[in-house]
């Protein structure tokens, strides 16, 4: 269901209750007539900057593959949150943007950067922002030129502009600069395709992600991957379709064998059901 216009938040909420969707999105594009069917008729006014961080791109965080996607461990969401904080700080310090960040409800984090002068940027300019965040093509020799073959480059300080300032947080000796050349860990592992696109869809904060049953939650300076991310309370009897041993999800270690019948919290049962990892037999649930 696309090309829908609401005149107020109340109208939007009423629609979501009457026509509950599995996923709820809005466009980062701003339009004169958002309800028009063609892009030409809509009248593009500009677009916010969207940054997407998926934790399955982090080393060791591929997740447990299931027929419904991936089951992501808490430790990987915690690492993803650290990356989201880093991206937010870069956008605020180096681009002067006002940034909102949120947990996508499944396997990653989204950031929305708002700055009026950036609204009309095209794909090429947005690609440059994406490359800056990911440190793609960063040339250490240009950031830290040598005065001669035997002269080590000057150390950066945290007050230096751009990537020199960020690198100063992890470099304490001139020799350390050599080890950083070509390392991917300097940048934030974002999906550059998403940031390039001025008409990308972002999840509505407060909606439920249909891939996990978790709430799309705005985050500030802290994040805890626990049961508070789920709106479901209660307990279910489930039958495991796969085996899981000792991974921590929503603050609890999961242990189950394929074919085993067991009880678990509604939050975990619904998440694992949507991932295709369990069948639900009986139980009670309420929404908080």
Secondary structure, DSSP 8 states (H G I E B T S, - for coil): --S---SSHHHHHHHHHHT--SS-EEESEEESSTT-SSHHHH-EEEE-EEEEEEGGGSTT---EEETTEEE--HHHHHHHHHHHHHHHHHHHHHH--EEEEEE-SSSEEEEEEE-GGGTT--HHHHHHHHHHHHTTT--HHHHS--SBTTB------TTSSHHHHHHTTT--SHHHHHHHTT-GGGS----HHHHH-TT-EEE-TTSB-TTTSBB-EEESS----SGGGB-EEEEEEEEESS-EEEEEETTEEEEE-TT-EEEEEHHHHHHHHHTTSEEEEEEEEEE-
